[in-house]
Amino acid sequence: MVRRMAVTLIRHGLTKANQEKRYIGHSDHSLCEKGKTELLDLKPYHGYLKPDLVLTSDRRRCLETVEILYPDVHIKICEEFRELNFGDWENKTYADLCKDPTYQKWLNQPKEVCPPNGEDFTEFKKRVSLGWEHKVVPLFKNIEINHVVILTHGGPIRYLLSQFAQEKRDFWEWNARHGQGYTLNWEGGMEGRCTLLQAAPLMEKQNG
């Protein structure tokens, strides 16, 4: 029998800092009331996913999202799936930073310029890749795990999709709404790109 496994990438719910368009990489923010309400509205659509395990970033916005969407599923904390560390730009907005020449360079070359005292794109990619290789790929050998949810942030979702989605797209061509994401399916092994990609959750209630 061919071994199959699904990995669903879900972005955390909305925070007040997201509403204010602040850079919140490693900063630890809770969900805002609107974020909680949106997740509760989405929860019925998540029901069919039934993950065997949730791997989650250790940031509160992710942990609180797990509590709402998957309260009865075993979780493991994975710091590797944190957002990019924006360093001195954490919790600041475009208006706060727009006169900073380094910030302007970063806007034009985000993969080449590093936020002051933050994390450059190469470090970010390496960290997320190590999380994938050490925490996700070994699960393919565990026949009791058929579906894993990774509860994370926009950056890691974009990066993992750029690496493993069927259709090859650049990092910036991917996006995920709060409380939503994508399911990637593999058959036979997890080498290379997935064999099927779907939006998650499917936004039609399941019958039966």
C-alpha positions, 0 to 999 in steps of 0.5 A, a space after each residue: 500500500 502506498 504511504 500517503 501523508 498530508 501537511 496543512 499550513 494554517 496562519 494564526 488568527 488576527 491580532 491588533 498589531 496586524 490590524 495596525 499593520 505593524 511588523 510582528 515577527 518574534 514579538 509575542 502578541 495575543 489574538 484580538 477580539 475580531 481575530 477570535 470571532 473570525 476563528 470561531 466562524 471558521 471553526 466549522 469549516 476546519 472540522 473535516 481536517 481532523 489532524 493527528 498532530 499540530 506543530 505550532 510556533 510558540 508565539 501566543 497568537 499561534 497557541 491561541 489559534 490552536 486552542 480555538 481550532 484544534 482544542 482536542 489535538 496533541 500539539 508540539 511546540 516548534 520555535 523553528 516555525 516562528 515568523 522572521 525576526 524584524 529586529 529593531 523594526 519589531 512593532 513598528 509601522 511603515 509610517 514609523 520606518 519610511 524615512 529609514 534608508 535601510 528600511 527602504 533598501 529592504 523594501 526593494 531587496 528583502 532577500 538581500 537586506 537584513 533588518 537591524 539586529 534582526 534575521 536575514 532571509 537566508 537565516 530565516 530559510 535555514 531555520 524553517 527548513 531545519 524545522 521541516 527536516 527535523 520535525 515534519 519529514 520524520 513523521 512520514 515513517 510514523 504510520 499513526 500520523 497521516 495528517 499534520 497541521 503546522 500552525 504558523 505565520 505568513 512568512 513560513 507559509 510562503 517559504 514552505 509553499 515556494 519549496 513544496 507546492 506543485 506549482 513553482 512560484 516565488 515566495 512573494 506570489 503566495 499568501 494565506 489569510 488569517 485562520 486559513 492556508 493550504 493542504 499539501 499531499 504526498 504519496 510514496 515519500 516526501 522528497 520534492 514537491 507535493 502531489 496535490 495542493 488544496 486551499 484549507 479549509 475548504 469553504 463549504 460545510 461538509 455533509 455527513 
